[in-house]
Amino acid sequence: MNSRIYTGEVGHARHAPVEHAFSFPFYCLGIDLDELEELGRTIPGFAHNRWGRLSIRDTDYLDGEKGALKGRLVDWLKKQGFTAEIGTVELVTVPRYFGYVFNPVSF
């Protein structure tokens, strides 16, 4: 398995009009797109393209089109003129929690 969990901390600070700061623990998933289906079958509580405590749905990415995420990405890259062979693609993202999406950014 190449997929992983990244952990860290998110913080925010404001200096005006009133000084205020906070931070909290944060994690996101680094998912090898070739492993998505296997992860959905083998990791308890994780689902791919269905409801789960944590889940990834292909339609949450790349404008919500249907089809396998990696294939859609490869097609999009080719349309942009990218000609190199594509190997491993790691999606760094926040999964759905109990079906709800709050994912401000994905890489």
C-alpha positions as CSV (number, residue, x, y, z in Angstrom):
1,M,0.0,0.0,0.0
2,N,1.2,3.5,-0.9
3,S,-1.7,5.4,0.6
4,R,-1.2,7.2,3.9
5,I,-2.5,9.5,6.5
6,Y,-0.8,12.9,6.9
7,T,-1.1,14.6,10.3
8,G,-0.4,18.1,11.4
9,E,-1.9,21.3,12.8
10,V,-4.0,24.1,11.4
11,G,-3.7,27.5,12.9
12,H,-5.0,31.0,12.4
13,A,-4.0,34.3,14.0
14,R,-5.6,37.7,13.8
15,H,-3.9,40.8,15.1
16,A,-6.6,43.5,14.5
17,P,-9.1,44.7,15.5
18,V,-8.7,42.2,18.4
19,E,-5.9,39.8,18.8
20,H,-7.1,36.2,18.5
21,A,-5.4,32.9,17.6
22,F,-6.2,29.2,17.6
23,S,-4.9,26.0,16.3
24,F,-6.2,22.4,16.2
25,P,-5.0,19.0,15.1
26,F,-5.6,18.2,11.4
27,Y,-5.2,15.2,9.2
28,C,-5.8,14.4,5.5
29,L,-5.4,11.3,3.4
30,G,-2.8,10.8,0.7
31,I,-4.5,8.2,-1.5
32,D,-2.9,6.4,-4.4
33,L,-5.7,6.5,-6.9
34,D,-4.9,3.0,-8.1
35,E,-5.7,1.7,-4.5
36,L,-9.0,3.4,-4.0
37,E,-11.2,0.4,-4.7
38,E,-9.1,-1.9,-2.5
39,L,-9.1,0.6,0.3
40,G,-12.9,0.7,0.1
41,R,-13.0,-3.1,0.5
42,T,-10.4,-3.6,3.1
43,I,-10.3,-0.6,5.5
44,P,-13.1,-0.8,8.1
45,G,-15.2,2.4,8.1
46,F,-13.7,3.6,4.8
47,A,-15.8,3.6,1.6
48,H,-15.2,4.4,-2.1
49,N,-18.2,5.7,-4.0
50,R,-20.7,4.8,-1.3
51,W,-21.6,5.9,2.2
52,G,-19.1,5.3,5.0
53,R,-17.9,6.9,8.2
54,L,-15.0,8.2,6.0
55,S,-15.5,8.1,2.2
56,I,-14.1,9.3,-1.1
57,R,-16.5,9.7,-4.0
58,D,-15.0,10.2,-7.5
59,T,-17.7,12.8,-8.3
60,D,-16.4,15.1,-5.6
61,Y,-13.4,15.9,-7.8
62,L,-12.8,17.3,-11.3
63,D,-16.1,19.1,-11.7
64,G,-18.2,16.1,-10.6
65,E,-18.1,14.2,-13.8
66,K,-18.8,10.4,-13.7
67,G,-16.1,7.8,-14.2
68,A,-13.0,6.7,-12.4
69,L,-11.1,9.6,-11.0
70,K,-7.6,8.6,-12.3
71,G,-8.9,8.0,-15.8
72,R,-10.7,11.4,-15.8
73,L,-7.5,13.1,-14.6
74,V,-5.4,11.5,-17.2
75,D,-7.9,12.5,-19.9
76,W,-7.9,16.1,-18.6
77,L,-4.1,16.2,-18.6
78,K,-3.9,15.0,-22.2
79,K,-6.3,17.7,-23.2
80,Q,-4.0,20.2,-21.6
81,G,-1.1,18.9,-23.7
82,F,0.6,16.8,-21.1
83,T,2.3,14.0,-23.0
84,A,4.4,12.1,-20.4
85,E,3.3,8.7,-19.2
86,I,1.3,8.9,-15.9
87,G,2.3,6.5,-13.2
88,T,1.2,6.9,-9.6
89,V,-1.2,9.6,-8.7
90,E,-1.6,10.6,-5.1
91,L,-4.7,12.6,-4.1
92,V,-4.1,14.5,-0.9
93,T,-7.5,15.4,0.4
94,V,-10.0,15.5,3.3
95,P,-12.5,12.6,3.0
96,R,-16.3,12.9,3.6
97,Y,-17.2,12.4,7.2
98,F,-20.5,10.4,7.6
99,G,-21.5,11.5,4.1
100,Y,-20.8,15.2,4.5
101,V,-18.2,17.1,2.5
102,F,-16.0,19.9,3.9
103,N,-12.9,19.9,1.7
104,P,-11.4,23.3,1.2
105,V,-8.5,22.1,-0.9
106,S,-7.2,18.9,-2.6
107,F,-3.8,18.3,-4.1
